[in-house]
């Protein structure tokens, strides 16, 4: 499914279906993660955030698909720290369906 941050898709007339969203939270619970001291911990935290962002986007896409959407426009992400070593990621946007081009002689 196409997901864009813009409020339009070039060459497409859109039918708005509604707001969709998904969220995911992730935490690291090892002793080292409570006091990051180096590059390895920073890389693991970044990987954790990437995983949460991807899962939130998948959940948003699933919700859009349930509405019969072809795409999600105005996609945004929000991040919040929920505890040391943990984060919540939210993805949200507007589900849309592509309007079919009017055929010559066809009445809509």
C-alpha positions in Angstrom: 0.0 0.0 0.0 1.2 3.5 -0.8 1.9 5.7 2.2 3.0 9.3 1.7 3.5 12.3 4.0 1.9 14.7 1.4 -1.8 15.5 1.3 -2.1 14.5 -2.3 -0.9 11.8 -4.8 0.0 13.3 -8.2 -2.4 12.3 -10.9 -5.0 10.8 -8.5 -8.3 12.1 -7.4 -8.9 10.9 -3.8 -11.9 9.8 -1.8 -11.2 10.2 1.9 -12.1 7.2 4.1 -11.0 8.4 7.5 -8.2 8.6 10.0 -6.1 5.4 10.6 -3.3 4.7 13.0 -1.2 2.1 14.6 1.1 2.1 17.6 3.8 -0.1 19.1 5.9 0.1 22.3 9.3 -1.5 22.8 11.6 -1.7 25.8 15.0 -3.0 26.5 15.3 -4.8 29.8 19.0 -5.7 30.2 21.1 -4.2 32.9 23.3 -2.5 30.3 20.4 -0.8 28.7 19.5 1.1 31.9 22.8 3.0 31.6 23.9 3.2 28.0 27.6 3.7 27.9 28.6 3.3 24.4 28.0 2.9 20.7 26.7 -0.7 21.0 23.8 0.4 23.3 23.0 3.3 21.0 22.8 1.0 18.0 20.5 -1.4 19.8 18.2 1.4 20.9 18.1 2.7 17.3 17.2 -0.8 16.1 14.5 -1.1 18.7 13.0 2.2 17.5 13.2 1.2 13.9 11.3 -2.1 14.8 8.6 -0.1 16.7 8.2 2.3 13.8 7.8 -0.5 11.3 5.3 -2.3 13.4 3.2 0.9 14.0 3.2 1.5 10.2 2.1 -2.1 9.5 -0.8 -1.7 12.0 -1.8 1.6 10.4 -1.7 -0.1 6.9 -3.8 -3.0 8.2 -6.4 -0.6 9.5 -6.5 1.2 6.1 -6.8 -2.0 4.2 -9.8 -3.0 6.3 -11.4 0.3 5.1 -10.7 -0.7 1.5 -8.0 2.0 1.1 -5.6 2.2 -1.8 -3.2 4.5 0.1 -2.6 6.5 3.2 -1.8 10.2 2.9 -0.6 12.8 5.5 1.4 10.0 7.2 3.1 11.2 10.4 5.0 9.5 13.3 5.0 10.4 16.9 7.5 9.1 19.4 7.3 9.2 23.2 9.6 7.9 25.9 7.5 5.7 28.2 10.4 4.7 30.6 14.1 4.6 30.5 15.1 2.3 27.6 11.5 2.2 26.3 9.5 4.1 23.8 6.0 4.3 22.2 5.8 4.9 18.4 2.5 6.0 16.8 1.8 6.2 13.1 -1.2 7.9 11.7 -2.7 9.3 8.5 -5.7 9.5 6.3 -6.9 6.4 4.4 -7.9 7.2 0.8 -9.3 5.3 -2.2 -8.5 6.3 -5.7 -11.5 7.6 -7.6 -11.8 6.0 -11.0 -11.5 8.2 -14.0 -14.9 8.9 -15.5 -15.3 6.9 -18.7 -16.6 8.6 -21.7 -20.4 8.5 -21.6 -20.5 6.9 -18.1 -22.7 8.4 -15.5 -21.4 8.5 -12.0 
